[in-house]
């Protein structure tokens, strides 16, 4: 949002802060060595188009990092389901502006799991792609590299 960008500009004038749509970034082809997105790619209307756009702005050999909530597979799975599907939305109803807490579990369920996101990264042309699970498997950090000449 523009208020967030204004706050960021006050904190750091050494960075050019832009607001744009991930599906049509106002940036030149192959202009970045790296791109990162945290807890945002899950909200993109067309995931593959967004990944292609990130690939477009990366230089050959450029790296992409994606930090996103994922569904755990291990022992936390049952606790996670109860917490995320029942408790988080309930708590959200008690908070002003708590609609995001109702939306969050549904958006995570709709988002591809960690392995599927790797397949999607490969599908749009990223070379090396993988992930590390954190927070008991609730958060995944994906890394992908745009191959040379890609």
Backbone as a printed PyTorch tensor [residue, N CA C, xyz], in Angstrom:
tensor([[[  0.8380,  -1.1800,   0.0000],
         [  0.0000,   0.0000,   0.0000],
         [  0.8850,   1.2450,   0.0000]],

        [[  0.3210,   2.3240,  -0.4280],
         [  1.0890,   3.5720,  -0.4740],
         [  1.5340,   4.0310,   0.9200]],

        [[  0.6940,   3.9210,   1.9710],
         [  1.1740,   4.2910,   3.3080],
         [  2.3800,   3.4490,   3.7670]],

        [[  2.3910,   2.1620,   3.4360],
         [  3.5400,   1.3200,   3.7820],
         [  4.7930,   1.7920,   3.0590]],

        [[  4.6410,   2.1410,   1.7850],
         [  5.7920,   2.6170,   1.0120],
         [  6.3150,   3.9380,   1.5560]],

        [[  5.4250,   4.8200,   1.9570],
         [  5.8590,   6.1020,   2.5330],
         [  6.6630,   5.8710,   3.8100]],

        [[  6.2040,   4.9640,   4.6140],
         [  6.9330,   4.6400,   5.8470],
         [  8.3120,   4.0650,   5.5110]],

        [[  8.3700,   3.1890,   4.5230],
         [  9.6510,   2.6050,   4.1120],
         [ 10.5850,   3.6750,   3.5560]],

        [[ 10.0480,   4.5990,   2.7840],
         [ 10.8730,   5.6810,   2.2200],
         [ 11.4860,   6.5440,   3.3160]],

        [[ 10.7300,   6.7800,   4.3760],
         [ 11.2620,   7.5720,   5.4920],
         [ 12.4000,   6.8340,   6.1980]],

        [[ 12.3160,   5.5160,   6.2340],
         [ 13.3450,   4.7300,   6.9140],
         [ 14.5990,   4.5570,   6.0640]],

        [[ 14.4420,   4.4910,   4.7410],
         [ 15.6050,   4.2700,   3.8800],
         [ 15.4170,   4.9590,   2.5450]],

        [[ 16.1900,   6.0070,   2.3550],
         [ 16.1250,   6.7140,   1.0740],
         [ 17.1320,   6.1470,   0.0790]],

        [[ 17.9620,   5.2040,   0.5050],
         [ 18.9680,   4.6120,  -0.3860],
         [ 18.3510,   3.5780,  -1.3260]],

        [[ 17.0950,   3.2390,  -1.0930],
         [ 16.4010,   2.2360,  -1.8920],
         [ 15.2860,   2.9200,  -2.6610]],

        [[ 15.0930,   2.5080,  -3.9030],
         [ 13.9520,   3.0160,  -4.6690],
         [ 12.7620,   2.0920,  -4.3970]],

        [[ 11.7480,   2.6240,  -3.7520],
         [ 10.5690,   1.8520,  -3.3790],
         [  9.5020,   2.0190,  -4.4490]],

        [[  9.0270,   0.8950,  -4.9900],
         [  8.0220,   0.9140,  -6.0520],
         [  6.8140,   0.0890,  -5.6380]],

        [[  5.6850,   0.4720,  -6.1680],
         [  4.4680,  -0.3120,  -5.9960],
         [  4.0820,  -0.8230,  -7.3720]],

        [[  3.8150,  -2.1110,  -7.4780],
         [  3.4640,  -2.6690,  -8.7760],
         [  2.7490,  -3.9970,  -8.6250]],

        [[  2.2670,  -4.4840,  -9.7320],
         [  1.5640,  -5.7540,  -9.8000],
         [  2.5690,  -6.8280, -10.2070]],

        [[  2.6600,  -7.8930,  -9.4410],
         [  3.6070,  -8.9580,  -9.7520],
         [  3.3770,  -9.5320, -11.1420]],

        [[  2.1660,  -9.4370, -11.6470],
         [  1.8720,  -9.9940, -12.9650],
         [  2.3250,  -9.0820, -14.0980]],

        [[  2.7140,  -7.8590, -13.7820],
         [  3.2020,  -6.9100, -14.7980],
         [  4.1460,  -5.9230, -14.1110]],

        [[  5.3120,  -6.4040, -13.7250],
         [  6.2640,  -5.5620, -12.9940],
         [  6.7710,  -4.4220, -13.8690]],

        [[  6.8520,  -3.2120, -13.3030],
         [  7.3330,  -2.0610, -14.0720],
         [  8.8630,  -2.0210, -14.0920]],

        [[  9.4590,  -3.1390, -14.5190],
         [ 10.9110,  -3.2990, -14.4700],
         [ 11.4140,  -3.8750, -15.7910]],

        [[ 12.6710,  -3.5680, -16.1110],
         [ 13.2650,  -4.0620, -17.3530],
         [ 13.6080,  -5.5450, -17.2410]],

        [[ 13.6440,  -6.2130, -18.3950],
         [ 14.0710,  -7.6080, -18.4550],
         [ 15.4840,  -7.7400, -17.8890]],

        [[ 15.7240,  -8.8450, -17.2130],
         [ 17.0570,  -9.2110, -16.7270],
         [ 17.7670,  -8.0580, -16.0260]],

        [[ 17.0720,  -7.4230, -15.0960],
         [ 17.6380,  -6.2500, -14.4230],
         [ 18.0200,  -6.4980, -12.9610]],

        [[ 17.7700,  -7.6980, -12.4280],
         [ 18.0610,  -7.9680, -11.0220],
         [ 18.8740,  -9.2410, -10.8540]],

        [[ 19.7740,  -9.2100,  -9.8680],
         [ 20.5410, -10.4030,  -9.5090],
         [ 19.7210, -11.3400,  -8.6300]],

        [[ 18.7770, -10.7770,  -7.8910],
         [ 17.9790, -11.5830,  -6.9690],
         [ 16.6100, -10.9390,  -6.7710]],

        [[ 15.6520, -11.7810,  -6.4350],
         [ 14.3050, -11.3140,  -6.0920],
         [ 13.8140, -12.1680,  -4.9320]],

        [[ 13.1100, -11.5420,  -4.0080],
         [ 12.5350, -12.2740,  -2.8770],
         [ 11.0860, -11.8380,  -2.6960]],

        [[ 10.2840, -12.7740,  -2.2510],
         [  8.8990, -12.4640,  -1.9220],
         [  8.5380, -13.2870,  -0.6910]],

        [[  8.0050, -12.6140,   0.3140],
         [  7.6620, -13.2770,   1.5620],
         [  6.1800, -13.1730,   1.8550]],

        [[  5.5510, -14.3180,   1.9830],
         [  4.1390, -14.4090,   2.3540],
         [  3.2560, -13.5890,   1.4170]],

        [[  3.5970, -13.5860,   0.1410],
         [  2.8330, -12.8190,  -0.8280],
         [  2.4700, -13.5890,  -2.0780]],

        [[  3.3140, -14.5170,  -2.4890],
         [  3.0680, -15.2190,  -3.7490],
         [  1.7870, -16.0570,  -3.6620]],

        [[  1.4110, -16.4330,  -2.4560],
         [  0.1790, -17.2010,  -2.2420],
         [ -1.0610, -16.4000,  -2.6410]],

        [[ -0.9370, -15.0830,  -2.6980],
         [ -2.0810, -14.2230,  -2.9980],
         [ -2.1420, -13.7690,  -4.4520]],

        [[ -1.2570, -14.2730,  -5.2910],
         [ -1.2260, -13.8860,  -6.7040],
         [ -2.3260, -14.6420,  -7.4500]],

        [[ -3.0820, -13.9280,  -8.2790],
         [ -4.1950, -14.5520,  -9.0050],
         [ -3.7450, -15.6570,  -9.9500]],

        [[ -2.6200, -15.4740, -10.6250],
         [ -2.1040, -16.4570, -11.5750],
         [ -0.6620, -16.7610, -11.1820]],

        [[ -0.4850, -17.8150, -10.3940],
         [  0.8310, -18.1390,  -9.8410],
         [  1.8800, -18.3240, -10.9310]],

        [[  1.5690, -19.1000, -11.9560],
         [  2.5690, -19.3560, -12.9990],
         [  2.9680, -18.0730, -13.7170]],

        [[  2.0060, -17.2030, -13.9860],
         [  2.3300, -15.9210, -14.6310],
         [  3.2080, -15.0730, -13.7150]],

        [[  2.9370, -15.0840, -12.4180],
         [  3.7620, -14.3420, -11.4690],
         [  5.1820, -14.8800, -11.4090]],

        [[  5.3230, -16.2080, -11.4250],
         [  6.6590, -16.8120, -11.4220],
         [  7.4070, -16.4860, -12.7110]],

        [[  6.6920, -16.5110, -13.8360],
         [  7.3370, -16.1380, -15.1170],
         [  7.8040, -14.6900, -15.0840]],

        [[  7.0210, -13.8150, -14.4790],
         [  7.3800, -12.4020, -14.4040],
         [  8.6140, -12.2100, -13.5170]],

        [[  8.6900, -12.9280, -12.4130],
         [  9.8890, -12.8670, -11.5770],
         [ 11.1020, -13.3700, -12.3510]],

        [[ 10.9250, -14.4320, -13.1020],
         [ 12.0180, -14.9700, -13.9230],
         [ 12.4510, -13.9560, -14.9760]],

        [[ 11.4910, -13.2500, -15.5550],
         [ 11.7890, -12.2560, -16.5960],
         [ 12.7300, -11.1700, -16.0860]],

        [[ 12.5170, -10.6950, -14.8630],
         [ 13.3220,  -9.5750, -14.3660],
         [ 14.6650, -10.0200, -13.7950]],

        [[ 14.8500, -11.3240, -13.6150],
         [ 16.1310, -11.8210, -13.1100],
         [ 17.1460, -11.9720, -14.2360]],

        [[ 18.3840, -11.6250, -13.9290],
         [ 19.4860, -11.8530, -14.8630],
         [ 19.7580, -13.3560, -14.9380]],

        [[ 20.3840, -13.8370, -16.0270],
         [ 20.8030, -15.2400, -16.0540],
         [ 21.6780, -15.5390, -14.8310]],

        [[ 21.3920, -16.6280, -14.1660],
         [ 22.0830, -16.9620, -12.9270],
         [ 21.4690, -16.2990, -11.7090]],

        [[ 20.4410, -15.4570, -11.9190],
         [ 19.7820, -14.7630, -10.8140],
         [ 19.0380, -15.7300,  -9.9100]],

        [[ 18.8920, -15.3280,  -8.6620],
         [ 18.2830, -16.2020,  -7.6610],
         [ 16.9510, -15.6500,  -7.1770]],

        [[ 16.0280, -16.5590,  -6.9520],
         [ 14.7060, -16.2240,  -6.4290],
         [ 14.5310, -16.8970,  -5.0760]],

        [[ 14.0140, -16.1540,  -4.1100],
         [ 13.6580, -16.7150,  -2.8140],
         [ 12.1840, -16.4690,  -2.5420]],

        [[ 11.4860, -17.5110,  -2.1370],
         [ 10.0590, -17.4120,  -1.8130],
         [  9.8540, -17.9930,  -0.4190]],

        [[  9.3750, -17.1720,   0.4970],
         [  9.0510, -17.6160,   1.8500],
         [  7.5290, -17.6660,   1.9490]],

        [[  6.9990, -18.8450,   2.2830],
         [  5.5440, -18.9770,   2.2800],
         [  5.0960, -20.0240,   3.2960]],

        [[  3.9060, -19.8310,   3.8090],
         [  3.2880, -20.8120,   4.7040],
         [  2.9520, -22.0480,   3.8810]],

        [[  3.1350, -23.2170,   4.4750],
         [  2.7980, -24.4590,   3.7950],
         [  2.1350, -25.4040,   4.7950]],

        [[  1.5560, -26.4540,   4.2820],
         [  0.9000, -27.4350,   5.1450],
         [  1.9470, -28.4540,   5.6150]],

        [[  2.1120, -28.6160,   6.9220],
         [  3.1260, -29.5630,   7.4100],
         [  2.7080, -31.0050,   7.1550]],

        [[  3.7070, -31.8660,   7.0300],
         [  3.4510, -33.2850,   6.7800],
         [  3.6760, -34.1380,   8.0190]],

        [[  4.4660, -33.6400,   8.9390],
         [  4.8980, -34.4390,  10.0790],
         [  3.9480, -34.3820,  11.2590]],

        [[  4.5300, -34.5310,  12.4470],
         [  3.7340, -34.6020,  13.6720],
         [  2.8780, -33.3600,  13.9360]],

        [[  3.2740, -32.2170,  13.4050],
         [  2.4970, -30.9930,  13.6370],
         [  1.2170, -30.9240,  12.8030]],

        [[  1.0450, -31.8490,  11.8710],
         [ -0.0780, -31.7700,  10.9340],
         [ -1.4360, -31.6620,  11.6360]],

        [[ -1.6900, -32.5140,  12.6090],
         [ -2.9880, -32.5020,  13.2970],
         [ -3.1680, -31.2170,  14.0990]],

        [[ -2.1520, -30.8410,  14.8790],
         [ -2.2200, -29.6080,  15.6560],
         [ -2.4090, -28.4060,  14.7330]],

        [[ -1.6800, -28.4000,  13.6370],
         [ -1.7450, -27.3110,  12.6610],
         [ -3.1680, -27.1590,  12.1290]],

        [[ -3.7890, -28.2790,  11.7720],
         [ -5.1500, -28.2220,  11.2250],
         [ -6.1210, -27.6240,  12.2310]],

        [[ -6.0630, -28.0650,  13.4600],
         [ -6.9570, -27.5350,  14.4950],
         [ -6.6670, -26.0540,  14.7210]],

        [[ -5.4050, -25.7080,  14.8700],
         [ -5.0100, -24.3220,  15.1330],
         [ -5.4120, -23.4150,  13.9730]],

        [[ -5.0080, -23.8190,  12.7790],
         [ -5.1670, -22.9430,  11.6210],
         [ -6.6110, -22.8630,  11.1290]],

        [[ -7.3220, -23.9900,  11.1730],
         [ -8.6820, -24.0180,  10.6270],
         [ -9.7580, -23.6280,  11.6340]],

        [[ -9.4690, -23.7450,  12.9230],
         [-10.4920, -23.4580,  13.9320],
         [-10.1290, -22.2630,  14.8250]],

        [[ -8.9540, -22.3060,  15.4040],
         [ -8.5970, -21.2900,  16.3980],
         [ -8.2520, -19.9480,  15.7520]],

        [[ -7.4300, -19.9580,  14.7010],
         [ -7.0380, -18.6940,  14.0590],
         [ -8.2620, -17.9180,  13.5530]],

        [[ -9.1990, -18.5470,  12.8150],
         [-10.3790, -17.7820,  12.3840],
         [-11.2260, -17.2770,  13.5600]],

        [[-11.3450, -18.0760,  14.6160],
         [-12.1000, -17.6390,  15.7990],
         [-11.4520, -16.4020,  16.4190]],

        [[-10.1330, -16.4540,  16.6150],
         [ -9.4260, -15.3000,  17.1750],
         [ -9.5490, -14.0880,  16.2560]],

        [[ -9.5300, -14.3330,  14.9570],
         [ -9.6650, -13.2420,  13.9960],
         [-10.9800, -12.5030,  14.1340]],

        [[-12.0370, -13.2280,  14.4640],
         [-13.3450, -12.5880,  14.6390],
         [-13.3610, -11.6550,  15.8450]],

        [[-12.4700, -11.8950,  16.7800],
         [-12.4110, -11.0660,  17.9850],
         [-11.5940,  -9.7930,  17.7830]],

        [[-10.8160,  -9.7490,  16.7150],
         [ -9.9230,  -8.6110,  16.4660],
         [-10.5070,  -7.6630,  15.4380]],

        [[-10.2670,  -6.3680,  15.6060],
         [-10.6760,  -5.4370,  14.5480],
         [ -9.8750,  -5.7400,  13.2800]],

        [[-10.5490,  -5.7610,  12.1490],
         [ -9.8720,  -6.0730,  10.8900],
         [ -9.4330,  -7.5220,  10.8180]],

        [[-10.1010,  -8.3960,  11.5380],
         [ -9.6960,  -9.7910,  11.6190],
         [-10.0730, -10.6480,  10.4330]],

        [[-10.6300, -10.0420,   9.3770],
         [-11.0090, -10.8170,   8.1900],
         [ -9.8250, -11.5730,   7.6030]],

        [[ -8.6260, -11.0110,   7.7060],
         [ -7.4350, -11.6640,   7.1600],
         [ -7.2110, -13.0120,   7.8250]],

        [[ -7.6050, -13.1410,   9.0790],
         [ -7.3860, -14.3910,   9.7960],
         [ -8.3820, -15.4630,   9.3760]],

        [[ -9.4880, -15.0580,   8.8050],
         [-10.4260, -16.0130,   8.2290],
         [ -9.9410, -16.4190,   6.8460]],

        [[ -9.4100, -15.4600,   6.1150],
         [ -8.9140, -15.6910,   4.7600],
         [ -7.6460, -16.5490,   4.7510]],

        [[ -6.7720, -16.3590,   5.7200],
         [ -5.4620, -16.9980,   5.7310],
         [ -5.5200, -18.5200,   5.5940]],

        [[ -6.2780, -19.2510,   6.4240],
         [ -6.3000, -20.7090,   6.2770],
         [ -6.7860, -21.1590,   4.9020]],

        [[ -7.7920, -20.4930,   4.3700],
         [ -8.3110, -20.8710,   3.0480],
         [ -7.2690, -20.6250,   1.9670]],

        [[ -6.5390, -19.5270,   2.0640],
         [ -5.5350, -19.2210,   1.0410],
         [ -4.3800, -20.2200,   1.0930]],

        [[ -4.0250, -20.6790,   2.2730],
         [ -2.9520, -21.6750,   2.3960],
         [ -3.4170, -23.0120,   1.8260]],

        [[ -4.6710, -23.3880,   2.0740],
         [ -5.1960, -24.6490,   1.5270],
         [ -5.1980, -24.6350,   0.0030]],

        [[ -5.4950, -23.4780,  -0.5960],
         [ -5.5460, -23.3780,  -2.0640],
         [ -4.1540, -23.3490,  -2.6990]],

        [[ -3.1490, -22.9450,  -1.9440],
         [ -1.8040, -22.7770,  -2.4900],
         [ -1.1250, -24.1410,  -2.6350]],

        [[ -0.3260, -24.3180,  -3.6910],
         [  0.3720, -25.6010,  -3.8660],
         [  1.2710, -25.9300,  -2.6700]],

        [[  1.4280, -27.2290,  -2.3960],
         [  2.3610, -27.6060,  -1.3330],
         [  3.7930, -27.3780,  -1.8170]],

        [[  4.7480, -27.5890,  -0.9280],
         [  6.1470, -27.2490,  -1.2190],
         [  6.6810, -27.9900,  -2.4420]],

        [[  6.3660, -29.2820,  -2.5710],
         [  6.8510, -30.0480,  -3.7250],
         [  6.2220, -29.5510,  -5.0240]],

        [[  4.9330, -29.2440,  -4.9740],
         [  4.2550, -28.7400,  -6.1740],
         [  4.8130, -27.3880,  -6.5860]],

        [[  5.1660, -26.5340,  -5.6370],
         [  5.7450, -25.2390,  -5.9990],
         [  7.0800, -25.4280,  -6.7140]],

        [[  7.8750, -26.4080,  -6.3090],
         [  9.1250, -26.7080,  -7.0310],
         [  8.8020, -27.1060,  -8.4690]],

        [[  7.8000, -27.9640,  -8.6560],
         [  7.4100, -28.3650, -10.0200],
         [  6.9710, -27.1480, -10.8370]],

        [[  6.2380, -26.2410, -10.2180],
         [  5.7810, -25.0410, -10.9270],
         [  6.9700, -24.1550, -11.3000]],

        [[  7.9400, -24.0180, -10.4030],
         [  9.1460, -23.2320, -10.7030],
         [  9.8750, -23.8250, -11.9070]],

        [[ 10.0340, -25.1470, -11.9190],
         [ 10.6530, -25.7890, -13.0830],
         [  9.7950, -25.5830, -14.3290]],

        [[  8.4890, -25.6640, -14.1620],
         [  7.5710, -25.5380, -15.2910],
         [  7.6260, -24.1920, -15.9910]],

        [[  7.9800, -23.1310, -15.2640],
         [  8.0700, -21.8020, -15.8900],
         [  9.4970, -21.4730, -16.3070]],

        [[ 10.4080, -22.4430, -16.1670],
         [ 11.7430, -22.2480, -16.7140],
         [ 12.8740, -22.0120, -15.7360]],

        [[ 12.6190, -22.0880, -14.4340],
         [ 13.7380, -21.9840, -13.5010],
         [ 14.5280, -23.2820, -13.5510]],

        [[ 15.8380, -23.1690, -13.4140],
         [ 16.7050, -24.3480, -13.4080],
         [ 16.6580, -25.0150, -12.0510]],

        [[ 17.6940, -24.7960, -11.2790],
         [ 17.7530, -25.3790,  -9.9450],
         [ 16.6370, -24.8040,  -9.0850]],

        [[ 15.9270, -25.6710,  -8.3870],
         [ 14.8670, -25.2190,  -7.4840],
         [ 14.7330, -26.2330,  -6.3600]],

        [[ 14.5380, -25.7400,  -5.1650],
         [ 14.3540, -26.6030,  -4.0100],
         [ 13.8150, -25.7890,  -2.8520]],

        [[ 13.7130, -26.4210,  -1.6870],
         [ 13.1820, -25.7070,  -0.5270],
         [ 13.7140, -26.3010,   0.7630]],

        [[ 13.6430, -25.5030,   1.8030],
         [ 13.9260, -25.9290,   3.1740],
         [ 12.6870, -25.6360,   4.0010]],

        [[ 12.3020, -26.6010,   4.8260],
         [ 11.1680, -26.3990,   5.7260],
         [ 11.6640, -25.8150,   7.0410]],

        [[ 10.8720, -24.9210,   7.5980],
         [ 11.2070, -24.2830,   8.8710],
         [  9.9650, -24.2750,   9.7530]],

        [[ 10.1530, -23.9380,  11.0060],
         [  9.0120, -23.8220,  11.9130],
         [  8.2210, -25.1030,  12.0320]],

        [[  8.9130, -26.2380,  12.1030],
         [  8.2160, -27.5130,  12.2060],
         [  7.5180, -27.9240,  10.9250]],

        [[  7.9200, -27.3430,   9.8080],
         [  7.3170, -27.6820,   8.5210],
         [  6.1550, -26.7980,   8.1420]],

        [[  5.9260, -25.7310,   8.8840],
         [  4.8050, -24.8320,   8.6100],
         [  5.1820, -23.7470,   7.6070]],

        [[  6.4710, -23.4780,   7.4720],
         [  6.9570, -22.4560,   6.5440],
         [  7.9990, -23.0890,   5.6350]],

        [[  7.9320, -22.7610,   4.3500],
         [  8.9140, -23.2550,   3.3830],
         [  9.6450, -22.0780,   2.7610]],

        [[ 10.9730, -22.2030,   2.6910],
         [ 11.7960, -21.2370,   1.9740],
         [ 12.2520, -21.9060,   0.6880]],

        [[ 11.6710, -21.4610,  -0.4130],
         [ 12.0470, -21.9750,  -1.7310],
         [ 13.1560, -21.1170,  -2.3140]],

        [[ 14.0840, -21.7720,  -3.0000],
         [ 15.1250, -21.0730,  -3.7390],
         [ 15.1320, -21.6330,  -5.1520]],

        [[ 15.2970, -20.7320,  -6.1080],
         [ 15.3750, -21.1530,  -7.5070],
         [ 16.3860, -20.2610,  -8.2150]],

        [[ 16.9860, -20.8050,  -9.2570],
         [ 17.9870, -20.0730, -10.0260],
         [ 17.5670, -20.0370, -11.4880]],

        [[ 17.6880, -18.8590, -12.0790],
         [ 17.4470, -18.7200, -13.5120],
         [ 18.7110, -19.1790, -14.2180]],

        [[ 18.5780, -20.1670, -15.0740],
         [ 19.7430, -20.7040, -15.7590],
         [ 20.3760, -19.7010, -16.7060]],

        [[ 21.6700, -19.8840, -17.0120],
         [ 22.3420, -18.9830, -17.9500],
         [ 21.6880, -19.0690, -19.3260]],

        [[ 21.5090, -17.9290, -19.9340],
         [ 20.9120, -17.8810, -21.2670],
         [ 19.4400, -18.2310, -21.2970]],

        [[ 18.8320, -18.3400, -20.1240],
         [ 17.4130, -18.7330, -20.0670],
         [ 16.5030, -17.5390, -20.2290]]])
